[in-house]
């Protein structure tokens, strides 16, 4: 089958949505489909690549140009299936890969009125593109969590039967229990021996709730330590070590004790899935779609985004950490093969 997959950038190490597209492409190629990636940049081998340049400066110009150029190209090119993971139209299926902007302008800012914020040019443009892309879907919308499915219904009035929730997959060749055999050596190598280690992963620190994680750390005893992976590398301070962008995140999933992600909004934080696959339990918020795969009390806790609630979750989990095998088994069914099969099963709708 000839399938077009659309995203501004495609490749591993570029972000959650970009990794998602790369993983889907890899699995679809393995199954023998002919894949064309429509993007500004693509680092994947073995695929047809149609470049769609991001023109102009700033998000308004780049997002608008991408939308318009993709629409023009789709009038010329022919595919059996068009799958967009960006704000573009038309498509057979659209995956909501970015935070739903209608929800984000209400949830993701510290100050100001959401109504006034929505009047700004950037937000008006993204909301218009979001609406147009949703209206241009022919067969169905893919949500990566029930949280997003409910937001699509709430903000845009989309029939729930038109929305299909398919959780992301995980690369078990990379994220698994095998690396835990080196846990003691890794903890010694990274100077973590004798410490209770909380891991925070994410570059958008405000949205991901780093400030909340640090407030919780300040209420814990001196033997607790916070590792921050992603974003800018900084000098360590107040029992917090800033790692910056790293390629070996799996080392920290097995050398830390729990993943702490008090996010203010995540459609589905892949780091939760990766951590569980490596045997690490999770404390996160109900505004993270990936909270839906956590088994409360068994593989972690889902708590409200207040320092008091987060502290109770962290303390309770550290007091009785689950066996790594329990965390790993809870997500073993979330393979990329199963993900793609579920998606392709919808093609005849």
C-alpha positions as CSV (number, residue, x, y, z in Angstrom):
1,X,0.0,0.0,0.0
2,X,1.2,3.5,-0.8
3,X,1.1,5.6,2.3
4,X,2.0,9.2,2.8
5,X,3.0,10.3,6.3
6,X,3.2,14.0,7.1
7,X,5.2,15.8,9.8
8,X,7.4,18.9,9.7
9,X,10.4,16.9,10.9
10,X,10.9,13.2,11.0
11,X,13.7,11.3,12.7
12,X,14.8,9.9,16.1
13,X,16.1,12.2,18.8
14,X,14.0,15.2,17.5
15,X,11.1,14.9,19.9
16,X,8.2,12.7,20.9
17,X,6.0,13.2,17.8
18,X,9.1,12.9,15.5
19,X,10.1,9.7,17.2
20,X,6.6,8.4,16.8
21,X,6.5,9.0,13.0
22,X,10.0,7.4,12.7
23,X,8.8,4.3,14.6
24,X,5.7,4.0,12.5
25,X,7.6,4.3,9.3
26,X,10.1,1.7,10.4
27,X,7.3,-0.8,11.1
28,X,5.3,0.0,8.0
29,X,8.5,-0.5,5.9
30,X,9.1,-3.8,7.6
31,X,5.6,-4.9,6.6
32,X,6.3,-4.1,3.0
33,X,4.4,-0.9,2.5
34,X,5.6,1.9,0.2
35,X,6.1,5.0,2.4
36,X,6.5,8.6,1.4
37,X,7.4,11.1,4.1
38,X,6.3,14.6,3.5
39,X,8.4,16.9,5.7
40,X,10.9,19.7,5.8
41,X,13.6,17.4,7.1
42,X,13.7,13.6,7.3
43,X,16.7,11.5,8.5
44,X,15.2,8.0,7.8
45,X,16.8,5.7,5.2
46,X,14.7,3.7,2.8
47,X,11.8,6.0,2.4
48,X,10.6,8.3,-0.4
49,X,11.1,11.8,0.8
50,X,9.1,14.8,-0.5
51,X,10.5,17.9,1.0
52,X,8.0,20.5,2.1
53,X,10.0,23.5,3.3
54,X,9.1,25.6,6.3
55,X,9.1,29.1,4.8
56,X,9.5,32.5,6.6
57,X,10.4,33.3,10.2
58,X,8.4,32.4,13.3
59,X,5.8,29.8,14.0
60,X,3.0,31.6,12.2
61,X,4.7,31.8,8.8
62,X,6.2,28.3,9.1
63,X,3.0,26.5,10.1
64,X,0.9,28.3,7.5
65,X,3.4,27.7,4.7
66,X,3.6,24.0,5.6
67,X,-0.2,23.7,5.6
68,X,-0.6,25.4,2.2
69,X,2.3,23.5,0.5
70,X,1.1,20.1,1.7
71,X,-2.4,20.9,0.5
72,X,-1.0,21.8,-2.9
73,X,1.2,18.7,-3.2
74,X,-1.7,16.4,-2.2
75,X,-3.7,17.6,-5.2
76,X,-0.9,16.4,-7.5
77,X,0.3,13.2,-5.7
78,X,-1.8,10.0,-5.3
79,X,-1.7,7.7,-2.3
80,X,-3.8,4.8,-1.0
81,X,-3.7,6.4,2.5
82,X,-2.7,9.8,3.8
83,X,-1.8,9.9,7.4
84,X,-0.9,13.3,8.9
85,X,0.7,13.9,12.2
86,X,0.7,17.6,11.8
87,X,-1.9,20.4,11.4
88,X,-2.5,19.7,7.6
89,X,-5.4,18.8,5.4
90,X,-6.8,16.9,3.7
91,X,-6.0,13.4,5.2
92,X,-7.6,10.0,5.6
93,X,-6.4,9.9,9.2
94,X,-5.0,12.6,11.5
95,X,-3.1,11.8,14.6
96,X,-3.2,14.5,17.3
97,X,0.6,14.5,17.9
98,X,1.0,18.0,19.5
99,X,-0.8,19.3,22.5
100,X,-4.3,20.2,21.4
101,X,-4.0,23.9,21.1
102,X,-7.5,24.7,22.1
103,X,-6.8,23.0,25.4
104,X,-3.2,24.3,25.7
105,X,-4.1,28.0,25.7
106,X,-6.2,27.3,28.8
107,X,-3.9,24.9,30.6
108,X,-0.4,25.9,29.8
109,X,0.1,29.5,30.8
110,X,0.8,31.0,34.2
111,X,-0.9,34.4,33.7
112,X,-3.5,36.1,31.6
113,X,-7.0,35.3,30.3
114,X,-7.4,32.4,27.9
115,X,-10.0,34.4,25.9
116,X,-7.5,37.3,25.4
117,X,-4.7,34.9,24.7
118,X,-6.7,33.3,21.9
119,X,-6.9,36.7,20.1
120,X,-3.1,36.9,19.6
121,X,-2.0,36.2,16.0
122,X,0.0,33.1,16.8
123,X,-2.8,31.5,18.7
124,X,-5.4,32.5,16.2
125,X,-3.3,30.9,13.4
126,X,-2.7,27.7,15.3
127,X,-6.4,27.4,16.3
128,X,-7.4,28.0,12.7
129,X,-5.0,25.4,11.4
130,X,-6.1,22.9,14.1
131,X,-9.8,23.4,13.1
132,X,-9.1,23.1,9.4
133,X,-7.0,20.0,9.8
134,X,-9.7,18.3,11.9
135,X,-12.4,19.3,9.4
136,X,-10.3,17.8,6.6
137,X,-10.2,14.3,7.9
138,X,-12.0,11.7,5.8
139,X,-11.9,8.5,7.8
140,X,-11.0,9.1,11.4
141,X,-8.9,10.9,14.0
142,X,-6.3,9.0,16.0
143,X,-5.9,10.1,19.7
144,X,-3.1,8.7,21.7
145,X,-5.1,8.8,24.9
146,X,-8.7,9.0,26.1
147,X,-7.7,12.4,27.6
148,X,-7.2,13.8,24.1
149,X,-10.3,12.0,22.8
150,X,-12.4,13.8,25.4
151,X,-10.8,17.1,24.6
152,X,-11.6,16.7,20.9
153,X,-15.2,16.1,21.8
154,X,-15.3,19.0,24.3
155,X,-13.5,21.7,22.3
156,X,-14.6,20.8,18.8
157,X,-17.8,18.7,19.2
158,X,-16.4,15.8,17.3
159,X,-18.4,12.6,17.5
160,X,-16.6,10.1,19.8
161,X,-17.1,7.3,17.2
162,X,-15.0,9.3,14.7
163,X,-12.1,9.3,17.2
164,X,-10.0,6.2,17.8
165,X,-7.7,5.9,20.8
166,X,-4.5,4.0,20.1
167,X,-1.7,4.1,22.7
168,X,1.9,4.7,21.5
169,X,4.3,1.8,21.2
170,X,7.7,1.4,22.7
171,X,11.0,0.0,21.3
172,X,11.6,-3.0,23.6
173,X,15.0,-3.6,21.9
174,X,16.1,-0.4,23.6
175,X,13.8,-0.1,26.7
176,X,13.8,-3.4,28.6
177,X,14.9,-5.1,31.8
178,X,18.2,-6.4,30.5
179,X,20.1,-3.1,31.3
180,X,19.0,-3.4,34.9
181,X,21.8,-5.9,35.3
182,X,24.1,-3.0,35.3
183,X,22.1,-0.9,37.8
184,X,24.7,-1.0,40.6
185,X,27.5,-0.1,38.2
186,X,25.5,2.7,36.6
187,X,24.6,4.2,40.0
188,X,28.2,4.2,41.0
189,X,29.3,5.6,37.7
190,X,26.8,8.5,37.9
191,X,27.5,9.1,41.6
192,X,24.0,8.0,42.7
193,X,25.0,5.2,45.2
194,X,23.1,5.5,48.5
195,X,20.7,8.1,47.1
196,X,17.0,7.9,46.4
197,X,16.8,9.2,42.8
198,X,13.9,10.9,41.2
199,X,14.1,11.3,37.4
200,X,12.5,14.1,35.5
201,X,12.5,14.0,31.7
202,X,11.5,16.8,29.4
203,X,12.6,20.0,27.7
204,X,9.6,22.2,28.2
205,X,10.2,22.6,31.9
206,X,7.1,24.8,32.7
207,X,4.7,22.5,30.9
208,X,6.3,19.4,32.3
209,X,6.2,20.7,35.8
210,X,9.9,20.9,36.8
211,X,9.1,23.7,39.3
212,X,6.7,21.3,41.0
213,X,9.2,18.5,41.1
214,X,11.7,20.9,42.7
215,X,9.2,22.0,45.4
216,X,8.7,18.3,46.3
217,X,12.4,17.7,46.4
218,X,12.8,20.5,48.9
219,X,10.4,18.7,51.3
220,X,12.3,15.4,51.1
221,X,15.3,14.5,53.2
222,X,18.9,15.1,52.1
223,X,19.4,11.6,50.7
224,X,16.9,12.4,47.9
225,X,18.2,13.6,44.6
226,X,16.6,14.9,41.4
227,X,18.0,14.2,37.9
228,X,16.7,16.5,35.1
229,X,17.2,15.0,31.6
230,X,16.4,17.3,28.7
231,X,16.5,21.1,28.2
232,X,19.7,23.0,29.0
233,X,22.6,21.6,31.0
234,X,23.2,23.6,34.1
235,X,25.3,23.5,37.2
236,X,24.0,21.1,39.8
237,X,22.4,22.8,42.8
238,X,20.2,22.0,45.7
239,X,20.4,18.2,45.1
240,X,19.4,18.7,41.4
241,X,21.6,17.6,38.6
242,X,20.9,19.0,35.1
243,X,22.0,16.5,32.5
244,X,20.9,18.4,29.4
245,X,20.0,16.5,26.2
246,X,21.3,12.9,26.4
247,X,21.2,9.9,24.1
248,X,21.4,7.2,26.8
249,X,18.2,8.0,28.7
250,X,17.7,4.2,29.3
251,X,20.7,4.3,31.7
252,X,18.8,6.7,33.9
253,X,15.6,4.7,33.7
254,X,17.4,1.8,35.4
255,X,19.7,3.7,37.7
256,X,17.0,6.0,39.2
257,X,14.2,4.9,41.5
258,X,11.1,6.6,40.0
259,X,10.1,8.9,37.2
260,X,8.5,12.1,38.4
261,X,6.5,14.0,35.7
262,X,4.0,16.4,37.3
263,X,3.0,17.7,33.8
264,X,0.5,20.5,33.3
265,X,-0.5,18.9,29.9
266,X,0.8,16.0,27.9
267,X,-1.4,14.2,25.3
268,X,0.8,11.1,26.0
269,X,4.3,11.4,27.5
270,X,6.3,8.7,25.9
271,X,8.8,8.8,28.7
272,X,6.2,7.1,31.0
273,X,6.0,4.2,28.6
274,X,9.8,4.0,28.3
275,X,10.3,4.1,32.1
276,X,7.8,1.4,32.7
277,X,9.4,-0.8,30.0
278,X,12.7,-0.4,31.9
279,X,11.1,-1.4,35.2
280,X,10.8,2.1,36.6
281,X,7.6,3.2,38.4
282,X,6.0,6.6,37.7
283,X,4.3,9.5,39.5
284,X,2.5,11.8,37.1
285,X,-0.6,13.9,36.8
286,X,-4.1,13.2,35.4
287,X,-3.3,15.8,32.7
288,X,-0.9,13.3,31.2
289,X,-2.6,10.9,28.7
290,X,0.0,8.3,29.6
291,X,-1.4,8.2,33.1
292,X,-4.0,5.9,31.7
293,X,-1.5,3.1,31.4
294,X,-0.4,3.3,35.1
295,X,-1.9,0.8,37.5
296,X,-2.3,2.9,40.7
297,X,-0.5,1.4,43.6
298,X,1.2,-1.2,41.4
299,X,3.2,0.6,38.8
300,X,3.0,4.2,40.2
301,X,0.5,6.9,41.2
302,X,-1.5,9.5,39.4
303,X,-1.9,12.5,41.6
304,X,-3.2,16.1,41.4
305,X,-0.6,18.8,40.6
306,X,-0.1,20.2,44.0
307,X,3.1,19.8,46.0
308,X,1.3,18.1,48.8
309,X,-0.3,15.5,46.6
310,X,2.8,14.9,44.6
311,X,4.8,14.5,47.8
312,X,2.4,11.8,49.1
313,X,2.7,9.9,45.8
314,X,6.5,10.1,45.7
315,X,6.8,9.1,49.4
316,X,4.3,6.3,49.1
317,X,6.0,4.9,46.1
318,X,9.5,5.1,47.5
319,X,8.3,3.4,50.7
320,X,7.3,0.3,48.7
321,X,8.8,0.2,45.2
322,X,7.2,-2.4,42.9
323,X,9.4,-5.1,41.4
324,X,10.7,-4.0,38.0
325,X,9.1,-7.0,36.3
326,X,5.6,-5.8,37.3
327,X,6.2,-2.4,35.6
328,X,7.6,-4.1,32.5
329,X,4.8,-6.6,32.1
330,X,2.2,-3.8,32.4
331,X,3.3,-2.4,29.0
332,X,4.6,-5.5,27.2
333,X,1.6,-5.5,24.8
334,X,2.3,-1.9,23.6
335,X,4.6,-2.9,20.7
336,X,4.9,-0.9,17.5
337,X,3.8,-3.9,15.6
338,X,0.5,-3.9,17.5
339,X,0.2,-0.2,17.2
340,X,0.5,-0.3,13.4
341,X,-1.9,-3.2,13.1
342,X,-4.6,-1.3,15.1
343,X,-4.1,1.7,12.9
344,X,-4.2,-0.2,9.6
345,X,-7.3,-2.1,10.8
346,X,-9.2,1.2,10.4
347,X,-8.3,1.8,6.8
348,X,-11.6,0.4,5.4
349,X,-13.8,2.7,7.5
